[in-house]
Amino acid sequence: MLKAQARFHPWAMLSPSLGLLLVFVLVPLALAAWQSFFAWDLLTPAVPVGLGNFRALAESGALLGTAGRTLAFSALVVSGATVTGLALALLLDRPGALFAWVRSSIFAAYVVSWVAVALLWLWLLDGDVGIVGVSLRAFGLPRVGFLTEPALVVPTLAAVTTWKIAGYAMIVFQAGLRAIPASVLEAAALDGASGFVRLRSMTLPLLAPTTAFVATTSLVVSFQAFDVIRIMTQGGPAHASELFVYAIYEQFFMNLSVGRASALAVVFFALLLALSAAELRAFELRGRTRRERSLP
Amino acid sequence: MTAVDSYRTLHPRSDVVNYTRHIVPSRVNRRSLLLALSGAPLPLASSCASPERRERRVVTLWYSYGGKNREVLTELVARFNRSQGDILVEATYQGDYYEALAKLRTAVAARVAPTLSHVVVEVLPYLAETRALEPLDEYPGARELGLVHSLAQAGAFASGDARPLYGIPFNRSIPVTYLNSELFEAERLDAPTTWAELVEAARRLTRRSAANPRWGFGVPISWWFWVAMTAQAGGELVGPGGETTFGGEAGAKALAFLQRLVHDERVMRLPAGRDYNAWQVTNQDFIAGRVAMTWMSTAFLRYIEENARFRVRTAPLPGDVRRAVPTGGTFFVMLASAPEPEKRAAWSFLRFMCATDQAVDWATRTGYLPVTDASVARLRDGGFFAKHPNDTVAQRDLANVLAWPWAPNLFRSQRDVLEPRLEEAVMKGRNAGALLREARELARRPW
């Protein structure tokens, strides 16, 4: 094992990363935390309000509403992307040019910009002339305001996000499927295990690390949602699609309220910290259980 | 051979090489090369500036117009730049009004503000209060611009002439009713003059077809139209003592009327999106014939006339207990932080824009209102209004203009307090009176 020649050497090696972390993460975070105790609009002197910004957000229901919508959106995107990605990988992981073309077509959505995707779906989901609405009405169903009904807007945005990232999840699951030794599945088949039993008892458990990776990346994407909201709904109708990142933007840039935007950012950070800690704890517990099982 | 030597071999006439010849020693090591390159962009950037930029006083103008309006503005700016050789106005698009305002505030805070910008009516008192704006009263000719009273700061705001002059009107508008005249003629309907007539017309024009529906009426859920309706119902945004009232009972009545059109009568289409996206969607719905009648700014008059495949007619907004319209659009503002010579140059540009030729061009090619008495007179005497009755409607309705209160919290009341509640009331059907009471309490909260 290499030993540092001087005590400051490890710190010197780490300093570029630490510097970036400090300048772009820790200092802004500390500033946001500090600013959350003031009423400030950038142009007039800041007025200290203590916990007033947090109280105002809590009393208006904006804090709970934004957190609830963000978590609901994330749950829909993570589950949607994981299930769709896995299903597509299982269906399309076959040889042949046709399957390769279908896989490429599905993955293409992932490389298209968010703005283009949002504009495309804005048109497709138009209540009167969009192909989705027209198709529904052709089956005798009523007109649906996918982007104008407060109850439908978060599921709609989650579906658009899932559509965009499912191709990526499919490719990752495909790689995971190819990493499972064929001999293991063949042995199970020889032992009489049906296709469903092989999927449930062998493929899915062996795909657990891949699933965790897909879920984590989808979670990150869902928490960063901004472009699709900015283009499709601007947080509306009636705040129904205002997720954390968009709400922070809205408070800071549109409502001229730096203090409340900072308070939202602080709560968002705390939420992410709690979720990350829970995820780490879950991994730790799972690792411990595996180690205990492997003991004689 | 060093990296610079190799580059020099390949690009013997390169400016980079010529520049680095002076600063890079013959034996270049990595550190000196990095140092040299880190300093290179600055002098290079200045040497890249056009001769025009070096020789003339540059005035930066941030604007928010898109489409046809942008085309006309950039032509007028180019005309100004050609008309003289001392000043160069550089106009930069900064997104819609709200995006541009966000950038302007950030730029003011970061001390990199432009010389000129334009801001929506509601934000003028707030920016003036922050001292970000330059008072314009003492600039030469500021009192002799001959502005249309109801569109200038003096008439657009209650006691607007009792304050320093901060805004010069340029793209000013009022809301009007746009009618699909072919549908109105087919139904033998005239433009509605009251809310009751509006409901009746919208009912008759609505076609409840699954395959090809048509809505009788469409309007964005926006504070501007709600302010108009509140005033029509006899309300004022602030009370006699300056306290925020949001129109009291009249405000709730206006909101309840919108709820009725959407939920009970089902004759009004709710546009997707918020802010100007919703405005754009409403325009598209009207142009495509999905909506038979809409309330929209005169700003879109030329755009709608040119793009609709049917004859477009405009009419004044209907009244309730009275006729009333708020003014909209923006005022040009000069930023106080700009250097003095730039401010003087910017003032020349503002005077140029208020000159009759420019005011007439802007109004006739866009649909915004002519902002000087001389431009109105020229359009009237030259027969423009006779030939374009749609433009005349707004001219006549200027008699019903409602002055905005000069309240620094006006913009915050709009964005943060009221507009979300208007949406909640219309989209979710929440009680209009309760929402406005809540809004009044929130408006009293400190910034």
Interface residues (C-beta under 8 A of the other chain):
Chain A: A39 W40 D41 L42 L43 T44 V47 V49 A56 S60 L122 D126 G127 D128 V129 R137 G140 R143 G145 L147 T148 P150 M232 T233 Q234 G235 G236 P237 A238 H239 A240 F253 M254 N255 L256 S257
Chain B: Y98 E99 A102 R105 T106 V108 A109 L127 E129 T130 A132 A210 A211 P213 L270 P271 A272 G273 R274 D275 N277 A278 A288 R290 F411 R412 R415 D416 P420 E423 E424 M427 K428 L442 R445 P446 W447
